[in-house]
Amino acid sequence: MFYYFFGKQFETEGRKRELRCRKKAHEVYLEVKSEIERCLAYLKEKRENDPYRSFLTGVTYHASHGFETEIPTFEL
């Protein structure tokens, strides 16, 4: 099973000059890295609590609800 979550956008348009500065570019890097780590931690938590995580429970759900039915997911 795959889990997807898209975090906040980072606007870089119009920041070309600013991002040429090593210090400013590093600050942006750390901000992006922090957001990615936050999103991954969130997904890992949701994955651990997913009642349909295992192959068997997913197949059982499809067998009882139809194979075209999507398995329920967590609320964002």
Secondary structure as GFF3:
##gff-version 3
##sequence-region A 1 76
A	DSSP	alpha_helix	16	20	.	.	.	ID=ss1
A	DSSP	alpha_helix	22	48	.	.	.	ID=ss2
A	DSSP	alpha_helix	55	65	.	.	.	ID=ss3
###
